[in-house]
């Protein structure tokens, strides 16, 4: 099989990559692969710890797809056994453990979503339970004897927890060893992941060397930030965009992104040339976010769905038209006096604010409205005549229609 020139491969691989260790080995591997027409084995592992994959997960997956497009062999590890332990990477506390039943249920959904990014028809897919479930206690002792506690404490997350006297449980120490052993089992030439996994990637090299195997190269991407532009994108933080979310829900979230995080999103989540990205970022941030949303939504749904999502957002948010899907808040007739109720408790009962004090603040700031024409509510004690179908608004993004029960 013929491969593109090594320089061309490196240019594509290096986009959006923070660190390659050792970098000179990757170049040497690519040259050898090109000379012998032998594809490299590219490993990416993911633990089925939840139901929805988000854009942060897709960063190394998109890199794997690029390797596939260059002619290399994708090797996907579904970590059904590492998920039972829980990845401690980047965490300052012990991750809640899942049951085997939860893991297996999640794994069924994961592959379908992974297939939106990686060409699974041309990939090897393995569950690491295929080898860990067959290990005896003696095998586990042999494997753990390859790693010292001092080595484990060089991990940034463990080191921080040790220093702060936070608990580090023994089962967590197995995680990086198991992840590294996966590379031995599949004979990985390259492993993809985030920078927080450097320790596991380097441990894999040690274990491969001990088994007289060629040692893998780590290709590490930066951690994608979430909607707040500060913390890493994550389901537990609620600041993520899921790749299986409806297009319009994705669109609304893209428009919440901080301007500062836009370049990272373009570089890691699209194939747009960086010159074009620079042109977009030099223009109006809103138009850049629309272009980003169209590119990403089109990849995980289709171009028509992306266009529809943009059009709907422009109608409902930018042009202040009524939303298509309006939540309904139920109000009992007993909460009204002669069909009326003061504004502050109405907003609280409708679920648009969490407390009466928040309602007063929003009204004082001029951010509360009623009716489809969005008339401003002037005072917290303003009597509001309530009837079925009344629209209420707090800001631009919180709204509902009242139903009297």
N, C-alpha and C positions, 0 to 999 in steps of 0.2 A: 504494500500500500504506500502511496505517496503522501508526504506531509508538506505543509507550507514551509518556506525557509525559516530557520530557527529565529532569525531576527524578527520576522513577522509574528511568530508564535509568542515570543517574549513580550512584544509590544502589547498584544492582546491580554496576555496573562497578567502583566504588571499593572494594568489599569485597575484602580481601586484597591490595590494591595498595599498593606502597611509594612509588611515584613516577609522576607523569604529567607529561610534558614536551612542549610547554608546556600546562599544565592549562587555561588559558583558551581555548586553541584547540580542545580537545576539546569543551568546552561549546558553542562556536560551531559546530563541525562537526555536533554532534548537533541543534542548533536548526535549522541549514540542512537537514539530512537530514529532520527532522520536517516542516519547512515545505514541502519539495519532494517528499516521499514517495520519496526516493532513498536506498537503503541505502549505508552506508559500506563501503569495502573494507578488511577486517581481515586483515592478513598475519601468519602465523606460519610460521617456517622451522625445520626440524629436519634434522640431518645423520644419515644411516644409518651411524653409526660402530660400532654393536654390534647385538646380536640382540634384547635385551629392553628394552622401555621400562619405566621405573620411575615411582613416584609423583612424583618431582621433575619429570619431563618433563610430567606431566599438569597442573601448576599453570597454565601459560599456555594449555594446550589447553582446560582447563575454562573459562578466561576467554573463549576463542574461542567455545565452545559457548554461553556466556551471551550473547555478541554475536549469535550465530545466533538464539537464542530471542527476542531483541529485534527481529529482522527484518533484520539486517545480513548482508553477504556475506562468508563465510569464504573466504580464499585461502591454501591450504597449499602451502608450498614444500618439496619434498624435495630437500635439498642434495646431490645426487649428485656435483656438481663441487666445492662447498666442502668436502665430506667428504674429497676427495683432498688438500686442503691441511691440514685439521685446525684446529678452533677453538682459538685460544690463550687465550681468555677465562678469567681466573682461574687460569691455570697459570703455575708458576714454572720450567717447562722445556718444551722442544719436545715436542709430541705425536707419537707414533709414526704414521707415514703408512700409510694403507691402500692396497691395490691397487684398481684399478677393478673387478676381479672380486669382491673382498670387498665393496665398496660396493654393487654391483648385487645381490648375494645378500642383503645386509642390507635393502636397500630393498624387496624383495619381502615381507619379513616386517613391515616397519614400518607400511605402510599398513593392514594388517589390524588391528594393535594401535591405531593412531591412530583407526580407526573405532569403537573402544570408547568414545571420548571425544567426538570431533567427528562430526557428521552429514555424512558424506562424500557422501551422495546430493544434498545441497544446497550442496556446497562446490566451489570450483575447486581442482584439484590440478595443480601444475606441478613439473617437475624443472628445476633451474637449469642443468643441462647442455644444455637445449633452446636457450638463448641463448649460454652460454659456449663451447659446442663449435663455434659458428659464427663466433666472433670470430677475426679475423686478428691477426698480431703488431702491425700498425698500430693496430688497435682497442684492444689491451691497452695500448700506449704512450699512446694518447689517454686511456684511463680512468685509468691510474696518474699521469698528469700533473696530475690534479685534486687530488692529495693530497701534502702535504709530509712529509718524515721527522719534522720537528718536531711535526706534528700527530699522527703515529702514536705518538710518544714521550709524548704526553699520556695515552695509555691506561695505566691503573694497572699492568697486568701487564707491558707492555713497559718501563715506567719502572722498575719494580722490578728487572727482569732487566738492564737497562742499567746501573743503579746498582751492582748486585752483579757486574757483568762476566760475567753468564751469556749464553750464545749466544742471539742473535735471528736466525733465518734469514730470508732475503729472501722465501721462499715464504709464511712466516707473515704477512708484512705485506700480502699480497694478500687474506687472509681478510676483514678488515673492509670492504675496498673491494668485494669480490664480494658480501658480504651486503648492503651498501648499494645496490649496483646492482640487486639483486633487487627492491628497492622501486620503482626506476624502471620496471623491466620490467612489473610488475603494477599500477602506479599505486596504491600503497597509501595509504590515508587514515590508518590506525592500524597500528602494529606492536606485537606482543606478545612479551614475553621477560623475562629476568631483569635485575636492576640492573647486572650486570657487562657488559652489552652496550650501555650508554648511548652509548659512543663511536660504535659502528657505526650506531646509530639516528640520531644527530645527523648523521653523515656522509651518511646517506641523504637527509636534508633538504637538505643542500648540493647533492647530485647531482640531486635532483628539481628544485630551484630553477634549477639550470643548464640543465635541459631544459624550463624554463617549465611545470613541473607543480606542482599544489598540494603543499605539504610535509606529510609524515606527522606524526602525534602518537605519541609513545612511551608505552606503558602497561606499566609494569615491576612485576613481582611480586618479593617477597623470595625468597631462595634457601632452599629447603626443606632443613632439616637431616636427617641420616641417623639411624640407630638409636641412635648414641651421643649425639645431642642437641647435638653441637658442630660437627663437620665437615659440609660439604654432602653430601647424598645422592648417591652415585655408585657405578657398577658397579666402577670400579677400586679403590674403597675397601672394597667388600664390605659396605657398610652401607645397602643399599637394599631396598625392597619392590617386586618386579616386578608389573606389572598382569596378567601372564599366568601368574603362579605359582599352584599349586593353592591353593584357599581355606584349607586347614589350615596350609600353610606361611606364608601371609600372616598368618593369625591368630597363630601363634607369634611372628612378628616384631613385630606390633603390641603384644603384651604385653611386649616388651622395651623399648619406647619410654621415654624419660625423662619424668618427670612435668612437667618444665619446658617440654618441647616440645609438649605436648598442645594448647594453645590454637592454636598455629600450624597444626598438622595439621587441627584442626576447621575453622579459618577458611579454609584454602587447599584442602582436599580434600573438604569436605562443603557441603551447602546448608542445614544446620541453622541456624535463627535464632541469632544470637549470644547472645540472652537465654537460650535453652535451653542453649547451650554453657556459659554461666556457671553455670547450675544444676548441670550435670553435673560441672564442674570443682570445684564447692564440695563435692561428695560424695566418695565413696571413689575414689581414682585407678584401682583395678582395674575398677570398674564403668564409669568414663568411657572407659577403653581398650576395653572390650567394646563399648560403644555406638559408638565410633569405628570399630572393626574391622567391626562389622555394617554400618555405613553404607557404608564404602568397598568391602568385599568384595562387598556386594550390588550395587554399581554395576558392578563389572567381571566378576561372575559372575551370581548372582541371589540373591534374599532367602533361598530355601531353602538354597542352598549356604552362605550366611553363617550361618544358624542352625545348620546341621550342624557347621560349623567351631567355633562357640562351644561347642556341646554336647560335641564331642569334646575340646576343650581343657579344659573343666571336668572331664570324666571322667578324662582322662589326667594332667593336670598338677595341677589343684586337688585332686581327690579321690584322687590317687595310684593310679589304676588302670593296668593294663598298657597300653602304647601298642598301636595296631593295626598299625603298620609298625615292626617291630623289626629293626635292622641285625644282620647275622650276621658274627661274627669267627671265622675259621678258626684252629685250633690243631693242630699235629701231635702225634701220640702221643709222639714222641721228646723233646718239650719237657717231658714229665711224668715224674715218678719215682714208680712205684707208683700212678699215677693222680692224683698231687698236684703242686702247684707253689706256691711262696711268693706271697703276695698282690701285692707290688709288681711283680715281673716279669709276673705274669698281667695286671694292668691295662695295662702297657705293651704287651705282645704283642697284647692285645685292641684296641689303638688308642684307649683311653679317656684316656690321658695320653701326653705326648710323651717322657717320660724317667722313669727310676727315681726321681730326686729329687722330681719332681712327684708321683709315686705316693705316696712316703713322706709328703709334705706333706698330700695329700688325706686319706690314712688317719689321720694325726695329728690333722687338723681334724675328723675324724668324718664325712667326706663320701663314703666309699666303702662300697658295700653289695653283697650277693650274694643270689641266689634271688629268686623272685617275691614273697616276703614282705619283701624288702629288709632282711635282717639286716646289721647294721653289721660291717664288717671292723675288727678291733680292733688289729692290728699289721701292720707291713710284711712281717714274716717269717712271718705266720700261714700255715700250710699249708692250701691250699684243695683239696678233692677235686673234680676236674673231670670232668663227664660231659656228653654231648650235651644241648644245650638249657639249660645253666646260664645264668641271667641275671646280668649284672654292671651296676653303676651307679656313676657318679661324679657326685655332685650330682643335680639333678632332670632335667637335660636331656641328659646323656650316658649312653647305655646300649647294651647289645648282648646277643645270645644266642650262646653258644659252640657251635661245631660242630667236632668232632674229625675230622681227615682223616688 
